[in-house]
Amino acid sequence: MSLFDIDISKSIWNGKIPIKITLDPTEIDVYGKDKIWDPIYLEASRCSYFPLITKHLHHLFSELGMQVSEEAFQSIWYEYNNKPLKWHYPIGLLFDLHSKSTLLPWPITLHFKDLPTNDILLKPTLETMHDMFMSMVKEADFLRYGSTKKVMNLSKYDSTQLWQSLIVDRFEDFRAVNKQLIEYSNQLQHIPLRIYLPENCPIIQELVPFHSDTEKEIIPTIGDILKRLIPDLFIENELDPNIEIIIHGIELPLDTPVHWAYENLSFADNFLHIVIRKK
């Protein structure tokens, strides 16, 4: 039975993070010595990506008269607290991973040069981001059904609308297409889920069934899954009080059914991204 709640899903989609973007002061040779550029303030969708922000900034800076080459704009990368931000991660996930402070706006530094290839991927362009996004959508489809048939069967129009609705931030357009991919079915196999641990630990992505191994009617909870995958988070069967489980900035109760969490709290790439962090 589907547990999808459109009001919750829409609220998640509409979640925004206020951001303060400052140019790296050591790169004035790129963006010009003749003008002092004030920080840019904007709201970013939690489900969006930094290359989509770059597209907006490129237009904005051009209107303000900034003379920067197209090549420089195609190599833009972002940094918070001396940590390069992985541009192919959703912005909301990056915020939950890196910023424990409630102080907003989120202060981000924009760089035009010296992209740190040891930390983030090359070519943070809009085209590459589109390919990365669709790759994740296909991977999620494969985990759910054991094939990518649903994604591959989307029409060219629907595939375009799925991506464009993310660019222009239109939930209804996105939902109209995405519901074809994530609609509830008895054929569901595994939940597209990734767990992020603190201190640069590897991402945990294991096969997590939609149903328990014993009775198909019983849906495992977030706590059930974490106890199985990361038992060290628990002390005498209780979650370590110094740990919090975060999705979309929300501390999620352990008794949340994972089926419900997936249908209502997934990101636009159709993955449930769970952040484990220290309080």
Summary of the structure (lengths in Angstrom):
residues: 279
radius of gyration: 19.9
end to end distance: 35.1
largest distance: 69.1
contacts: 780
relative contact order: 0.15
helix: 39%
strand: 19%
